[in-house]
């Protein structure tokens, strides 16, 4: 199990990506608002205290701060095989 703090400046985002093949992820917004899309699902906005899960093989298409003026933070808890050291794989 590994915890990762993801911080977004105002208007910040991460490129679309996948995660380690074994990764189950529990993400909680700990500050601000996050815009997220997993696989072909709808783009959703999560507020402070909201959470979501990702399962092995999910494609995180949108991962962004929903605000252009305030920062945002996510705490992502990964349950992953111990031999997998790369947690996030950006799309090519």
ChimeraX attribute file (.defattr): number of C-alpha atoms within 10 A of each C-alpha:
attribute: neighborCount
match mode: 1-to-1
recipient: residues
	/A:1	11
	/A:2	11
	/A:3	13
	/A:4	12
	/A:5	13
	/A:6	14
	/A:7	17
	/A:8	22
	/A:9	15
	/A:10	16
	/A:11	14
	/A:12	17
	/A:13	17
	/A:14	14
	/A:15	14
	/A:16	18
	/A:17	17
	/A:18	21
	/A:19	22
	/A:20	19
	/A:21	16
	/A:22	17
	/A:23	22
	/A:24	21
	/A:25	22
	/A:26	16
	/A:27	21
	/A:28	21
	/A:29	21
	/A:30	19
	/A:31	18
	/A:32	19
	/A:33	23
	/A:34	27
	/A:35	16
	/A:36	20
	/A:37	17
	/A:38	20
	/A:39	14
	/A:40	10
	/A:41	10
	/A:42	10
	/A:43	14
	/A:44	13
	/A:45	14
	/A:46	18
	/A:47	17
	/A:48	15
	/A:49	13
	/A:50	15
	/A:51	15
	/A:52	13
	/A:53	14
	/A:54	18
	/A:55	15
	/A:56	14
	/A:57	14
	/A:58	19
	/A:59	18
	/A:60	22
	/A:61	19
	/A:62	20
	/A:63	19
	/A:64	23
	/A:65	27
	/A:66	23
	/A:67	17
	/A:68	10
	/A:69	10
	/A:70	15
	/A:71	18
	/A:72	24
	/A:73	19
	/A:74	23
	/A:75	18
	/A:76	20
	/A:77	18
	/A:78	22
	/A:79	16
	/A:80	19
	/A:81	13
	/A:82	9
	/A:83	7
	/A:84	11
	/A:85	9
	/A:86	9
	/A:87	15
	/A:88	14
	/A:89	13
	/A:90	11
	/A:91	11
	/A:92	6
